[in-house]
Amino acid sequence: MAKNYKILIIAVLTVLVAAGGWWFWRQSGLSGQKEKILFNTGFSLLDDEKNLIWNGAAELDAETSGRFAGKVSEITADLAAAANDRERLLADYNNLALYQKYLGDYRAAYDAYLESLRLESRARVTWQNFADVLYKMGALKSAEAAFKKAIELNKYVPESYVKLADYYKAVGDDVKVEETYKLAVETIKESYESDTLVLSAHANWLADKKRYVEAVKILEQLMAKQPENKAAIEARIEELKNY
């Protein structure tokens, strides 16, 4: 009886050791894969893959979905023929990612953006568009990092700040929404870029939050910078003053 008991214990321990070895091997493999992606693209997935959404509902009607699926086939064929034409490959991967995103195939869009970043890791627009896909996948930490990377690559582009603020709106972080708009205005004034896109988005957000007095002040700044839109902005200001 004692002998059988010892054999059973040894068998259980063997299974546990084997399972532990498999888990360690798998984790090492996943870690190595992430390090390779980071080295090749500058991107690291900060979220748990098990919780991500790899397929979503298409954002299109049936006719457009069919047309976009045709575009995916065309681009896939062109990728096979592009060989070592770097610029052609970049365009193909970026376009493929956009079409796949609209079709709801986030896995394919994700993979295409990684290929694009492997070819050119300092493309601001690619990081910004990649962030949109990461957000749809539920990779929130990674999406935030990608939006910030786009700003890091060119801190004077108003759209990048608006996109990051939109992300914070979506996740319900009002403090960071406001911080992002204010940082944008302070940073962009160092350049020749216009901050009117940021001011407009900030004013609309303040109005949505029922912070009408602050929204009016921002709109007055906007009106001074967009005299051609004076009538429309004045009408909006009057509308907010009536709340």
C-alpha positions as CSV (number, residue, x, y, z in Angstrom):
1,M,0.0,0.0,0.0
2,A,2.8,2.4,1.0
3,K,4.6,1.5,-2.2
4,N,1.6,2.3,-4.4
5,Y,1.1,5.6,-2.5
6,K,4.7,6.6,-3.2
7,I,4.2,5.7,-6.9
8,L,1.1,7.9,-7.0
9,I,2.9,10.8,-5.4
10,I,5.8,10.5,-7.9
11,A,3.3,10.4,-10.8
12,V,1.5,13.5,-9.6
13,L,4.8,15.4,-9.1
14,T,5.9,14.4,-12.6
15,V,2.7,15.8,-14.1
16,L,3.1,19.0,-12.1
17,V,6.7,19.5,-13.2
18,A,5.8,18.8,-16.9
19,A,2.9,21.3,-16.7
20,G,5.1,23.9,-15.0
21,G,7.7,23.4,-17.7
22,W,5.1,23.8,-20.5
23,W,3.8,27.0,-18.9
24,F,7.3,28.4,-18.5
25,W,8.1,27.5,-22.1
26,R,4.9,29.1,-23.3
27,Q,5.5,32.3,-21.3
28,S,9.1,32.5,-22.5
29,G,7.9,32.1,-26.0
30,L,5.3,34.8,-25.6
31,S,7.8,37.1,-23.9
32,G,10.3,36.5,-26.7
33,Q,7.7,37.3,-29.4
34,K,6.8,40.6,-27.7
35,E,10.5,41.6,-27.4
36,K,10.9,40.9,-31.1
37,I,7.9,43.0,-32.0
38,L,9.2,45.8,-29.7
39,F,12.6,45.7,-31.4
40,N,11.2,45.7,-34.9
41,T,8.4,48.3,-34.5
42,G,8.8,50.2,-31.2
43,F,5.4,48.8,-30.1
44,S,4.7,46.7,-27.1
45,L,1.2,45.4,-26.3
46,L,0.5,46.5,-22.7
47,D,-2.9,44.7,-22.4
48,D,-3.8,41.1,-21.7
49,E,-4.4,39.4,-25.1
50,K,-7.1,37.1,-23.6
51,N,-9.4,40.1,-23.0
52,L,-9.0,41.7,-26.4
53,I,-11.7,41.9,-29.2
54,W,-10.1,40.6,-32.4
55,N,-13.3,40.8,-34.5
56,G,-16.1,43.4,-34.4
57,A,-19.1,44.4,-36.3
58,A,-18.4,46.0,-39.7
59,E,-19.1,49.7,-39.7
60,L,-20.5,49.6,-43.2
61,D,-23.6,48.8,-45.2
62,A,-23.6,45.6,-47.3
63,E,-22.6,47.3,-50.6
64,T,-19.7,49.1,-49.1
65,S,-18.6,46.0,-47.2
66,G,-18.4,44.1,-50.5
67,R,-16.4,46.9,-52.1
68,F,-14.0,47.1,-49.2
69,A,-13.6,43.3,-49.2
70,G,-12.6,43.6,-52.9
71,K,-10.1,46.3,-52.0
72,V,-8.6,43.9,-49.4
73,S,-8.2,41.2,-52.1
74,E,-6.5,43.7,-54.5
75,I,-4.1,45.0,-51.8
76,T,-3.3,41.4,-50.7
77,A,-2.4,40.6,-54.3
78,D,-0.3,43.7,-54.7
79,L,1.6,42.9,-51.5
80,A,2.7,39.6,-53.1
81,A,4.0,41.6,-56.1
82,A,5.5,44.5,-54.2
83,A,8.6,42.5,-53.2
84,N,11.3,44.9,-51.9
85,D,9.5,48.1,-52.9
86,R,9.4,49.7,-49.5
87,E,7.1,52.7,-50.3
88,R,4.6,50.4,-52.0
89,L,4.6,48.0,-49.2
90,L,4.1,50.8,-46.7
91,A,1.1,52.2,-48.6
92,D,-0.4,48.7,-49.0
93,Y,-0.1,47.8,-45.3
94,N,-1.6,51.1,-44.2
95,N,-4.5,50.8,-46.6
96,L,-5.0,47.2,-45.8
97,A,-5.2,48.1,-42.1
98,L,-7.8,50.8,-42.7
99,Y,-10.0,48.6,-44.8
100,Q,-9.8,45.7,-42.4
101,K,-10.7,48.0,-39.5
102,Y,-13.9,49.1,-41.2
103,L,-14.7,45.5,-42.0
104,G,-14.3,44.6,-38.3
105,D,-11.3,42.4,-38.7
106,Y,-9.2,43.9,-36.0
107,R,-6.7,41.1,-36.0
108,A,-5.8,41.6,-39.6
109,A,-5.7,45.4,-39.1
110,Y,-3.4,45.0,-36.1
111,D,-1.1,42.7,-38.0
112,A,-1.0,45.1,-41.0
113,Y,0.0,48.0,-38.8
114,L,2.8,46.0,-37.2
115,E,4.1,45.3,-40.7
116,S,3.9,49.0,-41.5
117,L,5.7,50.0,-38.3
118,R,8.3,47.3,-39.0
119,L,9.1,49.2,-42.2
120,E,8.8,52.7,-40.7
121,S,8.5,53.0,-37.0
122,R,8.4,56.8,-36.9
123,A,5.3,57.5,-39.0
124,R,3.0,59.6,-36.9
125,V,-0.2,58.9,-38.9
126,T,0.4,55.2,-38.7
127,W,0.7,55.3,-34.9
128,Q,-2.4,57.4,-34.7
129,N,-4.5,55.1,-36.9
130,F,-3.1,52.1,-35.1
131,A,-4.3,53.6,-31.8
132,D,-7.8,53.7,-33.2
133,V,-7.7,50.0,-33.9
134,L,-6.2,49.2,-30.5
135,Y,-9.0,51.1,-28.8
136,K,-11.6,49.1,-30.8
137,M,-9.9,45.9,-29.7
138,G,-10.2,47.0,-26.0
139,A,-6.4,47.4,-25.7
140,L,-6.8,50.6,-23.8
141,K,-3.3,50.9,-22.3
142,S,-1.8,50.2,-25.7
143,A,-4.1,52.7,-27.4
144,E,-3.2,55.5,-25.0
145,A,0.5,54.7,-25.5
146,A,0.1,54.8,-29.3
147,F,-1.8,58.1,-29.3
148,K,1.0,59.6,-27.1
149,K,3.6,58.1,-29.5
150,A,2.0,60.0,-32.4
151,I,2.4,63.3,-30.4
152,E,5.9,62.4,-29.5
153,L,6.8,62.1,-33.1
154,N,5.4,65.5,-33.9
155,K,4.2,67.5,-31.0
156,Y,2.8,70.4,-33.1
157,V,0.0,68.5,-34.9
158,P,-3.4,69.6,-33.4
159,E,-5.2,66.5,-34.6
160,S,-3.1,64.2,-32.5
161,Y,-4.1,66.0,-29.3
162,V,-7.8,66.0,-30.3
163,K,-7.5,62.3,-30.9
164,L,-5.9,61.7,-27.5
165,A,-8.6,63.8,-25.9
166,D,-11.3,61.9,-27.7
167,Y,-9.7,58.7,-26.2
168,Y,-9.8,60.1,-22.7
169,K,-13.5,61.1,-23.3
170,A,-14.3,57.6,-24.3
171,V,-12.7,56.1,-21.2
172,G,-14.3,58.8,-19.0
173,D,-11.2,60.5,-17.8
174,D,-12.3,64.2,-17.7
175,V,-9.1,65.4,-15.9
176,K,-6.9,64.1,-18.7
177,V,-9.3,65.4,-21.4
178,E,-8.8,68.9,-20.1
179,E,-5.0,68.4,-19.5
180,T,-4.6,67.3,-23.1
181,Y,-6.5,70.3,-24.6
182,K,-4.4,72.7,-22.4
183,L,-1.1,71.0,-23.2
184,A,-2.0,71.2,-26.9
185,V,-2.6,75.0,-26.8
186,E,0.6,75.6,-24.8
187,T,2.7,73.4,-27.1
188,I,1.3,74.5,-30.5
189,K,1.8,78.2,-29.7
190,E,5.6,77.4,-30.1
191,S,5.0,76.6,-33.7
192,Y,3.4,78.1,-36.8
193,E,0.5,75.6,-36.6
194,S,-3.0,76.8,-35.8
195,D,-4.7,75.6,-32.6
196,T,-8.2,76.4,-33.8
197,L,-9.1,72.6,-34.1
198,V,-8.1,72.2,-30.5
199,L,-10.1,75.3,-29.3
200,S,-13.2,74.1,-31.2
201,A,-13.0,70.6,-29.7
202,H,-12.3,72.0,-26.2
203,A,-15.3,74.4,-26.4
204,N,-17.7,71.7,-27.5
205,W,-16.5,69.4,-24.7
206,L,-17.0,72.2,-22.1
207,A,-20.5,72.8,-23.4
208,D,-21.3,69.1,-23.2
209,K,-20.2,69.2,-19.6
210,K,-22.5,72.2,-19.0
211,R,-19.5,74.5,-18.3
212,Y,-21.0,77.2,-20.5
213,V,-19.1,80.2,-19.2
214,E,-15.7,78.5,-19.8
215,A,-16.9,77.3,-23.3
216,V,-17.9,80.9,-24.2
217,K,-14.4,82.1,-23.3
218,I,-12.8,79.5,-25.5
219,L,-15.2,80.4,-28.4
220,E,-14.2,84.0,-28.1
221,Q,-10.6,83.1,-28.5
222,L,-11.6,81.0,-31.5
223,M,-13.5,83.8,-33.1
224,A,-10.5,86.1,-32.8
225,K,-8.5,83.5,-34.8
226,Q,-11.3,82.7,-37.3
227,P,-12.9,86.0,-38.3
228,E,-14.3,84.3,-41.4
229,N,-16.5,82.2,-39.1
230,K,-17.5,85.1,-36.8
231,A,-21.3,84.9,-37.5
232,A,-21.5,81.1,-36.7
233,I,-19.3,81.4,-33.6
234,E,-21.3,84.4,-32.3
235,A,-24.5,82.4,-32.8
236,R,-23.0,79.5,-30.8
237,I,-21.9,81.9,-28.0
238,E,-25.4,83.4,-27.8
239,E,-26.9,79.9,-27.6
240,L,-24.6,79.0,-24.7
241,K,-25.3,82.2,-22.9
242,N,-29.0,81.3,-22.8
243,Y,-28.4,78.1,-20.8
